[in-house]
Amino acid sequence: MRMKHILRAGSCSLVLLIVALATSSAGALGAIYLPPDTGYAYVNDNTTVANTVAGFVRHADGSLTPIPGSPFAIGGVGSGKGLGSQGALQLAGGGRYALAVDAASSQISVLRFASNGVPELVGSPVSSGGVDPVSIAVSGNLVYVANAGAGGTNVTGFILTPSGGLYPLAGSTVALPEGSGPGDVLFNTGGGLLGLGGRKLAVTLVNTSTIASFDVRIDGRLIAAPGSPFAAQGPGPFGAEFRPTNPAQLFVSNAHGGAGNGTVSAFRVGPEGQLASIGSSPFADLQTAPCWVEISHDGRFLFAVNTASGTISTYAISPNGALTLLGSVSAGPAGTGAVDARLSPDGKTLLVNGSAANVVAAFAVSSSGSLTQFASSPTALPAGAVASGIVVN
């Protein structure tokens, strides 16, 4: 989730976009009247000294209007540079909350969305359980954070309470190899005791070109899959997503193959978390540095953001998980540094962060998976933002 900002991973830079649920009232901060088909959008600015989140009203024509008072302080400290990860901001609690990484202060901020779209800090930021948090995974009330920094490279679990409290899960920390460069941590599905658990959890390790895979116990703790970590089928595994309609299929972008040599891998996930190649995986992208990955809600299409090429590729996903490349479109003017991407809840709009140009681009998604940039796109991000991560609600 791909350049003004150079990522830890090398060829991909990152911007964080959050999108929160829209309502028909802007409350005390001013009158923002929203048609029923719009929502809110937010980006984790990843700013130094005091990290902030920028918020936008999202309109049906793809345009974004800043929420009065934006950007909003979230309590921690950002790194001021691209994080080299996917999932630096995630929705939680059925869209009532968002969890944001504060990379420089090694903390996680919990934000509650007010009825006027304003993200409000819940309590104080919480220690991430390691150094330099870069990615967050959420499944029900179970949360895992990937920490990438030296001396604290790991994944650590937390419990999110209904009121927005975030508490460490005892015994959940699993060390990752120092220097492995975790790029994305993600669950396959929810479930388990008391709402805990995605049954499987994966972590892309960019610098070692491997993927760590875990079975999630009913108590939320992890058991490494037999044979984990697994070869990624290409250099620089970066963004990843389980297929929404089939959580036994995992797709991973391989970002560091060089000019025109990007690929996307498809894996079948076994009962203990083992990864097995699907068909002729990896599948050619014909672009450079496919980093961020997003899959349509109906599981039919995969979108790969090619940061170095400045394009977005669309693949059709067959029932067995094999990919067919349908084509690529421009992500914006040259040098926009396209990174994180996320679909709207109805699946009809794809928002893409252009980090180098400090913008967010919006694309209409057709029923055939094709992308067309809205005439109103792109929208400027706040000055000084180094946005990382993207979510839509």
DRENDO-1510 file (C-alpha; in Angstrom, 1 decimal, always signed):
<recs>
REC; n; res; u; v; w
REC; 1; MET; +0.0; +0.0; +0.0 .
REC; 2; ARG; +2.4; +1.2; -2.4 .
REC; 3; MET; +7.4; +9.0; -3.7 .
REC; 4; LYS; +8.1; +11.5; -1.6 .
REC; 5; HIS; +8.1; +9.4; +1.5 .
REC; 6; ILE; +10.3; +6.3; +1.4 .
REC; 7; LEU; +9.0; +3.3; +3.3 .
REC; 8; ARG; +10.8; +0.9; +5.5 .
REC; 9; ALA; +10.0; -1.8; +3.0 .
REC; 10; GLY; +11.8; +0.1; +0.2 .
REC; 11; SER; +9.5; +0.6; -2.7 .
REC; 12; CYS; +6.1; +1.2; -1.1 .
REC; 13; SER; +4.9; +4.4; +0.8 .
REC; 14; LEU; +1.8; +4.6; +2.9 .
REC; 15; VAL; -1.1; +6.8; +3.6 .
REC; 16; LEU; -3.8; +6.2; +6.1 .
REC; 17; LEU; -7.4; +6.9; +5.3 .
REC; 18; ILE; -10.2; +6.2; +7.8 .
REC; 19; VAL; -13.8; +6.4; +6.9 .
REC; 20; ALA; -16.5; +6.7; +9.5 .
REC; 21; LEU; -20.3; +6.3; +9.4 .
REC; 22; ALA; -22.2; +9.3; +8.2 .
REC; 23; THR; -25.3; +10.8; +9.8 .
REC; 24; SER; -27.7; +13.5; +8.8 .
REC; 25; SER; -26.5; +16.0; +11.4 .
REC; 26; ALA; -23.2; +17.7; +12.0 .
REC; 27; GLY; -24.0; +18.5; +15.6 .
REC; 28; ALA; -22.3; +21.3; +17.4 .
REC; 29; LEU; -19.5; +21.8; +14.9 .
REC; 30; GLY; -21.8; +23.0; +12.1 .
REC; 31; ALA; -24.4; +22.0; +9.6 .
REC; 32; ILE; -23.3; +19.3; +7.3 .
REC; 33; TYR; -26.4; +17.9; +5.6 .
REC; 34; LEU; -25.7; +14.4; +4.1 .
REC; 35; PRO; -27.7; +12.5; +1.6 .
REC; 36; PRO; -28.3; +8.9; +2.8 .
REC; 37; ASP; -25.8; +7.4; +0.4 .
REC; 38; THR; -22.8; +9.3; +1.9 .
REC; 39; GLY; -20.5; +8.8; +4.9 .
REC; 40; TYR; -17.4; +10.1; +6.4 .
REC; 41; ALA; -13.7; +9.6; +5.6 .
REC; 42; TYR; -10.7; +10.0; +7.9 .
REC; 43; VAL; -7.0; +9.7; +7.5 .
REC; 44; ASN; -4.3; +9.0; +10.2 .
REC; 45; ASP; -2.0; +11.9; +9.5 .
REC; 46; ASN; +0.9; +10.2; +11.2 .
REC; 47; THR; +2.2; +13.6; +12.2 .
REC; 48; THR; +5.2; +14.2; +14.6 .
REC; 49; VAL; +4.9; +16.0; +17.9 .
REC; 50; ALA; +1.1; +15.4; +18.1 .
REC; 51; ASN; -0.5; +12.8; +15.8 .
REC; 52; THR; -3.8; +13.8; +14.3 .
REC; 53; VAL; -6.6; +12.3; +12.2 .
REC; 54; ALA; -8.2; +14.3; +9.4 .
REC; 55; GLY; -11.9; +13.8; +8.8 .
REC; 56; PHE; -14.0; +14.4; +5.7 .
REC; 57; VAL; -17.6; +14.2; +4.7 .
REC; 58; ARG; -17.9; +11.7; +1.8 .
REC; 59; HIS; -20.3; +12.6; -1.0 .
REC; 60; ALA; -21.9; +10.6; -3.8 .
REC; 61; ASP; -19.9; +12.3; -6.5 .
REC; 62; GLY; -16.7; +11.1; -4.9 .
REC; 63; SER; -15.8; +14.5; -3.4 .
REC; 64; LEU; -14.6; +14.9; +0.2 .
REC; 65; THR; -15.4; +17.9; +2.4 .
REC; 66; PRO; -13.3; +18.5; +5.6 .
REC; 67; ILE; -15.3; +18.1; +8.8 .
REC; 68; PRO; -15.3; +21.4; +10.8 .
REC; 69; GLY; -12.4; +21.2; +13.2 .
REC; 70; SER; -10.4; +18.7; +11.2 .
REC; 71; PRO; -7.6; +17.5; +11.8 .
REC; 72; PHE; -8.3; +16.1; +15.2 .
REC; 73; ALA; -5.6; +15.3; +17.9 .
REC; 74; ILE; -5.5; +11.6; +18.9 .
REC; 75; GLY; -3.1; +11.7; +21.8 .
REC; 76; GLY; +0.0; +9.9; +20.4 .
REC; 77; VAL; +2.9; +10.8; +18.2 .
REC; 78; GLY; +3.3; +9.8; +14.6 .
REC; 79; SER; +6.6; +9.1; +12.8 .
REC; 80; GLY; +6.3; +11.7; +10.1 .
REC; 81; LYS; +7.2; +9.2; +7.4 .
REC; 82; GLY; +5.6; +6.4; +5.5 .
REC; 83; LEU; +5.0; +3.3; +7.7 .
REC; 84; GLY; +5.5; +0.6; +5.0 .
REC; 85; SER; +2.4; -1.3; +6.1 .
REC; 86; GLN; -1.3; -2.0; +5.5 .
REC; 87; GLY; -3.8; -1.6; +8.3 .
REC; 88; ALA; -2.4; +1.3; +10.3 .
REC; 89; LEU; -6.0; +2.4; +11.0 .
REC; 90; GLN; -8.9; +0.0; +11.5 .
REC; 91; LEU; -12.5; +0.2; +12.3 .
REC; 92; ALA; -13.8; -1.7; +15.4 .
REC; 93; GLY; -16.9; -2.2; +17.4 .
REC; 94; GLY; -19.2; -2.4; +14.5 .
REC; 95; GLY; -17.9; +0.9; +13.1 .
REC; 96; ARG; -18.4; +2.8; +16.4 .
REC; 97; TYR; -14.6; +3.0; +17.0 .
REC; 98; ALA; -11.4; +3.3; +15.0 .
REC; 99; LEU; -8.0; +2.1; +16.2 .
REC; 100; ALA; -4.9; +4.1; +15.0 .
REC; 101; VAL; -1.2; +3.4; +15.3 .
REC; 102; ASP; +1.0; +6.1; +16.9 .
REC; 103; ALA; +4.3; +4.8; +15.5 .
REC; 104; ALA; +6.8; +7.1; +17.2 .
REC; 105; SER; +5.2; +6.8; +20.7 .
REC; 106; SER; +4.6; +3.0; +20.3 .
REC; 107; GLN; +1.0; +3.4; +21.2 .
REC; 108; ILE; -2.5; +2.7; +19.9 .
REC; 109; SER; -5.2; +5.4; +20.0 .
REC; 110; VAL; -8.9; +4.4; +20.3 .
REC; 111; LEU; -11.3; +6.9; +18.7 .
REC; 112; ARG; -15.1; +7.0; +19.1 .
REC; 113; PHE; -17.1; +8.6; +16.3 .
REC; 114; ALA; -19.6; +11.2; +17.4 .
REC; 115; SER; -22.9; +11.7; +15.6 .
REC; 116; ASN; -21.4; +14.7; +13.8 .
REC; 117; GLY; -18.5; +12.6; +12.4 .
REC; 118; VAL; -15.9; +13.9; +14.8 .
REC; 119; PRO; -13.4; +11.2; +16.1 .
REC; 120; GLU; -13.0; +11.6; +19.8 .
REC; 121; LEU; -10.2; +10.0; +21.8 .
REC; 122; VAL; -11.3; +7.4; +24.3 .
REC; 123; GLY; -9.1; +7.6; +27.4 .
REC; 124; SER; -5.4; +7.8; +26.7 .
REC; 125; PRO; -3.4; +6.0; +24.0 .
REC; 126; VAL; -2.3; +2.5; +25.1 .
REC; 127; SER; +1.1; +0.9; +24.7 .
REC; 128; SER; +1.3; -1.2; +21.6 .
REC; 129; GLY; +3.2; -4.0; +23.4 .
REC; 130; GLY; +6.3; -3.5; +21.3 .
REC; 131; VAL; +8.2; -0.8; +19.3 .
REC; 132; ASP; +6.9; +1.1; +16.3 .
REC; 133; PRO; +3.4; -0.3; +15.7 .
REC; 134; VAL; +2.5; -0.4; +12.0 .
REC; 135; SER; -0.6; -2.5; +11.5 .
REC; 136; ILE; -3.8; -3.5; +13.4 .
REC; 137; ALA; -6.1; -6.5; +13.0 .
REC; 138; VAL; -9.6; -6.6; +14.5 .
REC; 139; SER; -12.0; -9.5; +14.9 .
REC; 140; GLY; -15.0; -8.9; +17.2 .
REC; 141; ASN; -13.4; -7.7; +20.4 .
REC; 142; LEU; -10.1; -9.3; +19.8 .
REC; 143; VAL; -7.3; -7.0; +18.5 .
REC; 144; TYR; -3.7; -7.8; +17.4 .
REC; 145; VAL; -1.0; -5.2; +16.7 .
REC; 146; ALA; +2.1; -5.8; +14.6 .
REC; 147; ASN; +5.2; -3.9; +16.0 .
REC; 148; ALA; +8.1; -3.5; +13.6 .
REC; 149; GLY; +10.8; -1.7; +15.6 .
REC; 150; ALA; +14.1; -3.1; +16.8 .
REC; 151; GLY; +13.9; -4.5; +20.3 .
REC; 152; GLY; +10.2; -5.0; +20.1 .
REC; 153; THR; +9.3; -6.7; +16.9 .
REC; 154; ASN; +6.2; -8.8; +17.6 .
REC; 155; VAL; +2.5; -9.2; +17.4 .
REC; 156; THR; +0.5; -8.5; +20.6 .
REC; 157; GLY; -3.1; -9.1; +21.5 .
REC; 158; PHE; -5.7; -6.9; +23.1 .
REC; 159; ILE; -9.3; -6.9; +24.2 .
REC; 160; LEU; -11.6; -4.0; +23.1 .
REC; 161; THR; -14.5; -3.5; +25.6 .
REC; 162; PRO; -17.9; -2.3; +24.5 .
REC; 163; SER; -17.1; +1.1; +26.0 .
REC; 164; GLY; -13.9; +1.5; +24.0 .
REC; 165; GLY; -11.3; +0.4; +26.5 .
REC; 166; LEU; -8.3; -1.4; +25.1 .
REC; 167; TYR; -6.5; -3.9; +27.4 .
REC; 168; PRO; -3.5; -6.2; +26.8 .
REC; 169; LEU; -4.3; -9.9; +26.5 .
REC; 170; ALA; -2.0; -11.7; +28.9 .
REC; 171; GLY; +0.3; -14.2; +27.2 .
REC; 172; SER; -0.6; -13.1; +23.7 .
REC; 173; THR; +2.7; -11.6; +22.6 .
REC; 174; VAL; +4.6; -13.6; +19.9 .
REC; 175; ALA; +8.1; -12.4; +18.9 .
REC; 176; LEU; +8.8; -11.9; +15.2 .
REC; 177; PRO; +12.4; -12.0; +13.8 .
REC; 178; GLU; +14.2; -8.7; +14.3 .
REC; 179; GLY; +14.4; -6.8; +11.0 .
REC; 180; SER; +11.7; -9.0; +9.4 .
REC; 181; GLY; +9.6; -5.9; +8.6 .
REC; 182; PRO; +6.0; -6.9; +9.4 .
REC; 183; GLY; +3.8; -5.2; +6.8 .
REC; 184; ASP; +0.3; -6.4; +7.6 .
REC; 185; VAL; -1.4; -8.3; +10.3 .
REC; 186; LEU; -4.9; -9.6; +9.6 .
REC; 187; PHE; -7.7; -12.0; +10.7 .
REC; 188; ASN; -9.6; -14.2; +8.4 .
REC; 189; THR; -13.0; -14.1; +10.2 .
REC; 190; GLY; -14.7; -13.5; +13.5 .
REC; 191; GLY; -16.0; -16.1; +16.0 .
REC; 192; GLY; -14.9; -17.9; +19.0 .
REC; 193; LEU; -15.8; -17.7; +22.7 .
REC; 194; LEU; -17.4; -14.4; +23.9 .
REC; 195; GLY; -16.9; -12.9; +20.4 .
REC; 196; LEU; -13.2; -13.5; +20.6 .
REC; 197; GLY; -11.2; -14.7; +17.6 .
REC; 198; GLY; -10.7; -14.7; +14.0 .
REC; 199; ARG; -9.9; -18.4; +13.5 .
REC; 200; LYS; -6.7; -17.6; +11.6 .
REC; 201; LEU; -4.2; -14.7; +11.7 .
REC; 202; ALA; -1.5; -13.9; +9.2 .
REC; 203; VAL; +1.4; -11.5; +9.2 .
REC; 204; THR; +3.4; -10.5; +6.1 .
REC; 205; LEU; +7.1; -10.2; +6.7 .
REC; 206; VAL; +8.4; -7.9; +4.0 .
REC; 207; ASN; +12.1; -8.1; +4.5 .
REC; 208; THR; +12.4; -11.8; +4.8 .
REC; 209; SER; +9.8; -12.6; +2.1 .
REC; 210; THR; +7.8; -14.8; +4.3 .
REC; 211; ILE; +4.3; -15.0; +5.8 .
REC; 212; ALA; +3.8; -16.0; +9.4 .
REC; 213; SER; +0.5; -17.9; +9.9 .
REC; 214; PHE; -1.3; -18.7; +13.2 .
REC; 215; ASP; -4.3; -20.6; +14.4 .
REC; 216; VAL; -6.3; -18.4; +16.9 .
REC; 217; ARG; -7.3; -20.3; +20.1 .
REC; 218; ILE; -10.7; -19.9; +21.6 .
REC; 219; ASP; -9.0; -17.7; +24.3 .
REC; 220; GLY; -7.6; -15.4; +21.6 .
REC; 221; ARG; -4.0; -16.5; +21.9 .
REC; 222; LEU; -2.0; -17.8; +18.9 .
REC; 223; ILE; -0.5; -21.1; +17.9 .
REC; 224; ALA; +1.9; -21.0; +15.0 .
REC; 225; ALA; +0.8; -23.1; +12.0 .
REC; 226; PRO; +3.0; -26.1; +11.2 .
REC; 227; GLY; +5.7; -24.9; +8.9 .
REC; 228; SER; +5.2; -21.3; +9.6 .
REC; 229; PRO; +6.6; -18.9; +8.4 .
REC; 230; PHE; +5.9; -19.8; +4.8 .
REC; 231; ALA; +7.7; -18.6; +1.6 .
REC; 232; ALA; +5.8; -15.7; +0.0 .
REC; 233; GLN; +6.3; -16.8; -3.6 .
REC; 234; GLY; +7.8; -13.4; -4.4 .
REC; 235; PRO; +10.1; -10.8; -2.8 .
REC; 236; GLY; +8.6; -8.3; -0.5 .
REC; 237; PRO; +5.2; -9.7; +0.6 .
REC; 238; PHE; +3.3; -6.6; +1.6 .
REC; 239; GLY; -0.5; -6.1; +1.7 .
REC; 240; ALA; -2.8; -9.0; +2.2 .
REC; 241; GLU; -6.5; -9.9; +2.6 .
REC; 242; PHE; -8.6; -12.9; +3.2 .
REC; 243; ARG; -11.4; -13.4; +0.7 .
REC; 244; PRO; -14.6; -12.0; +2.4 .
REC; 245; THR; -16.7; -14.8; +0.9 .
REC; 246; ASN; -14.2; -17.6; +1.6 .
REC; 247; PRO; -11.9; -17.1; +4.6 .
REC; 248; ALA; -9.9; -20.1; +3.6 .
REC; 249; GLN; -8.3; -18.1; +0.8 .
REC; 250; LEU; -5.5; -15.6; +1.4 .
REC; 251; PHE; -4.1; -13.2; -1.1 .
REC; 252; VAL; -0.8; -11.4; -0.7 .
REC; 253; SER; +0.9; -8.8; -2.9 .
REC; 254; ASN; +4.6; -9.2; -3.7 .
REC; 255; ALA; +6.0; -5.7; -4.0 .
REC; 256; HIS; +9.8; -6.0; -4.6 .
REC; 257; GLY; +10.1; -8.0; -7.8 .
REC; 258; GLY; +11.4; -5.0; -9.7 .
REC; 259; ALA; +10.1; -3.0; -12.7 .
REC; 260; GLY; +7.1; -4.7; -14.3 .
REC; 261; ASN; +7.5; -7.8; -12.2 .
REC; 262; GLY; +5.0; -7.4; -9.4 .
REC; 263; THR; +2.8; -10.4; -8.6 .
REC; 264; VAL; +0.0; -11.4; -6.3 .
REC; 265; SER; +0.0; -14.8; -4.5 .
REC; 266; ALA; -3.1; -16.9; -3.7 .
REC; 267; PHE; -3.0; -19.4; -0.9 .
REC; 268; ARG; -5.4; -22.0; +0.5 .
REC; 269; VAL; -5.5; -21.8; +4.3 .
REC; 270; GLY; -5.5; -25.2; +6.1 .
REC; 271; PRO; -7.2; -26.1; +9.3 .
REC; 272; GLU; -4.2; -25.3; +11.4 .
REC; 273; GLY; -3.2; -22.2; +9.4 .
REC; 274; GLN; -1.0; -24.0; +6.9 .
REC; 275; LEU; -0.6; -22.1; +3.5 .
REC; 276; ALA; -0.8; -24.0; +0.2 .
REC; 277; SER; -0.4; -22.5; -3.2 .
REC; 278; ILE; -3.6; -22.1; -5.4 .
REC; 279; GLY; -3.3; -22.9; -9.1 .
REC; 280; SER; -0.4; -21.2; -10.9 .
REC; 281; SER; +0.2; -18.7; -8.1 .
REC; 282; PRO; +1.8; -16.2; -8.0 .
REC; 283; PHE; -0.1; -14.3; -10.7 .
REC; 284; ALA; +1.5; -11.6; -12.8 .
REC; 285; ASP; +0.6; -8.0; -12.2 .
REC; 286; LEU; +2.7; -6.5; -15.1 .
REC; 287; GLN; +3.2; -3.4; -12.9 .
REC; 288; THR; +5.8; -2.3; -10.3 .
REC; 289; ALA; +5.5; -2.5; -6.5 .
REC; 290; PRO; +2.0; -3.9; -5.9 .
REC; 291; CYS; +1.6; -3.0; -2.3 .
REC; 292; TRP; -1.9; -2.5; -0.9 .
REC; 293; VAL; -4.6; -5.0; -1.5 .
REC; 294; GLU; -8.4; -4.7; -1.3 .
REC; 295; ILE; -11.0; -7.3; -2.2 .
REC; 296; SER; -14.6; -6.5; -3.2 .
REC; 297; HIS; -17.2; -7.3; -0.6 .
REC; 298; ASP; -18.8; -10.0; -2.8 .
REC; 299; GLY; -15.3; -11.6; -3.2 .
REC; 300; ARG; -15.3; -11.3; -7.0 .
REC; 301; PHE; -12.5; -8.8; -7.6 .
REC; 302; LEU; -9.1; -8.0; -6.1 .
REC; 303; PHE; -7.6; -4.5; -6.4 .
REC; 304; ALA; -3.8; -4.1; -6.1 .
REC; 305; VAL; -2.3; -0.6; -5.7 .
REC; 306; ASN; +0.9; -0.4; -7.7 .
REC; 307; THR; +2.8; +2.4; -5.9 .
REC; 308; ALA; +5.8; +2.7; -8.1 .
REC; 309; SER; +3.7; +2.4; -11.3 .
REC; 310; GLY; +1.0; +4.8; -10.1 .
REC; 311; THR; -1.7; +2.4; -11.1 .
REC; 312; ILE; -4.4; +0.2; -9.7 .
REC; 313; SER; -4.8; -3.4; -11.1 .
REC; 314; THR; -8.0; -5.3; -11.1 .
REC; 315; TYR; -8.2; -9.1; -10.9 .
REC; 316; ALA; -11.2; -11.4; -11.2 .
REC; 317; ILE; -11.1; -14.1; -8.5 .
REC; 318; SER; -12.4; -17.5; -9.6 .
REC; 319; PRO; -14.3; -19.8; -7.1 .
REC; 320; ASN; -11.1; -21.8; -6.4 .
REC; 321; GLY; -9.1; -18.6; -5.8 .
REC; 322; ALA; -7.1; -18.3; -9.0 .
REC; 323; LEU; -6.7; -14.8; -10.3 .
REC; 324; THR; -7.2; -13.4; -13.8 .
REC; 325; LEU; -5.7; -9.9; -14.5 .
REC; 326; LEU; -8.4; -7.7; -16.1 .
REC; 327; GLY; -6.2; -4.6; -16.5 .
REC; 328; SER; -4.8; -1.5; -14.8 .
REC; 329; VAL; -5.9; +2.2; -14.5 .
REC; 330; SER; -4.0; +5.3; -13.5 .
REC; 331; ALA; -4.2; +6.1; -9.9 .
REC; 332; GLY; -3.7; +9.8; -10.7 .
REC; 333; PRO; -1.0; +12.1; -12.0 .
REC; 334; ALA; +2.6; +10.9; -12.0 .
REC; 335; GLY; +4.2; +11.0; -8.6 .
REC; 336; THR; +1.0; +10.7; -6.5 .
REC; 337; GLY; +2.5; +7.8; -4.6 .
REC; 338; ALA; -0.7; +5.8; -4.5 .
REC; 339; VAL; -0.8; +3.7; -1.3 .
REC; 340; ASP; -3.7; +2.4; +0.9 .
REC; 341; ALA; -7.1; +1.7; -0.7 .
REC; 342; ARG; -10.4; +0.9; +0.8 .
REC; 343; LEU; -13.9; +0.3; -0.5 .
REC; 344; SER; -17.1; +2.1; +0.7 .
REC; 345; PRO; -19.6; -0.1; +2.5 .
REC; 346; ASP; -21.7; -0.4; -0.6 .
REC; 347; GLY; -18.7; -1.4; -2.6 .
REC; 348; LYS; -19.3; +1.2; -5.3 .
REC; 349; THR; -16.5; +3.6; -4.4 .
REC; 350; LEU; -12.7; +2.9; -3.9 .
REC; 351; LEU; -10.7; +5.5; -2.0 .
REC; 352; VAL; -7.0; +5.6; -2.6 .
REC; 353; ASN; -4.4; +7.7; -0.8 .
REC; 354; GLY; -1.9; +9.5; -3.0 .
REC; 355; SER; +0.8; +10.1; -0.4 .
REC; 356; ALA; +3.4; +12.0; -2.4 .
REC; 357; ALA; +0.8; +14.5; -3.8 .
REC; 358; ASN; -1.0; +14.6; -0.3 .
REC; 359; VAL; -4.4; +13.7; -1.8 .
REC; 360; VAL; -7.1; +11.1; -1.7 .
REC; 361; ALA; -8.5; +9.9; -5.0 .
REC; 362; ALA; -11.9; +8.4; -5.4 .
REC; 363; PHE; -13.0; +5.8; -8.0 .
REC; 364; ALA; -16.4; +4.5; -9.1 .
REC; 365; VAL; -16.4; +0.7; -9.1 .
REC; 366; SER; -18.6; -1.0; -11.8 .
REC; 367; SER; -20.3; -4.3; -11.5 .
REC; 368; SER; -17.6; -5.7; -13.7 .
REC; 369; GLY; -14.8; -4.5; -11.4 .
REC; 370; SER; -13.6; -1.6; -13.7 .
REC; 371; LEU; -12.5; +1.6; -12.0 .
REC; 372; THR; -13.3; +5.2; -13.2 .
REC; 373; GLN; -12.0; +8.2; -11.3 .
REC; 374; PHE; -14.7; +10.7; -10.2 .
REC; 375; ALA; -14.5; +14.1; -11.9 .
REC; 376; SER; -14.4; +15.6; -8.4 .
REC; 377; SER; -11.3; +13.6; -7.5 .
REC; 378; PRO; -8.7; +14.0; -6.0 .
REC; 379; THR; -9.2; +15.8; -2.6 .
REC; 380; ALA; -6.3; +17.5; -0.8 .
REC; 381; LEU; -5.1; +16.1; +2.6 .
REC; 382; PRO; -4.1; +18.5; +5.4 .
REC; 383; ALA; -0.7; +20.2; +5.0 .
REC; 384; GLY; +2.0; +18.3; +6.8 .
REC; 385; ALA; +0.1; +15.0; +6.8 .
REC; 386; VAL; +2.0; +11.7; +6.1 .
REC; 387; ALA; -1.2; +9.7; +6.1 .
REC; 388; SER; -0.9; +5.9; +6.7 .
REC; 389; GLY; -3.8; +3.3; +6.4 .
REC; 390; ILE; -7.3; +3.6; +5.1 .
REC; 391; VAL; -10.7; +2.4; +6.2 .
REC; 392; VAL; -14.3; +3.2; +5.1 .
REC; 393; ASN; -17.5; +3.0; +7.0 .
</recs>
